[in-house]
């Protein structure tokens, strides 16, 4: 159930990729599998800034470590 809600939030057209990364960071500790799936679905080359790319890499490393 939570994964469905998170996917809906992730796919919402009104949120930016940065906001999506922040949302993933909020639940990465409690739902690392879902976070990993979502992070793998983000094309890091399409992230707007180096800051977002670095944040994505950090979150991806964290999710991989927790799985």
C-alpha positions, 0 to 999 in steps of 0.5 A: 500500500505504501509503495503505491502511495509513494509511486503516485507521489513520485509520478505526480507532474506537479513535483520536481525531481529535487522534491522527489529526491527529498521525499525518497530521503524521508523514507529511505531508512524505513523502506529501502527497497522502495527507495532503491526502486525509485532511485533506479528509475531516475535518470541522473543525467536528466537531473538539473544540477550537480547538487541534485546529481550528488544527492541522487548518488548519495541516496542511491548508495544509502539504499544499496547499503540498506538492501 
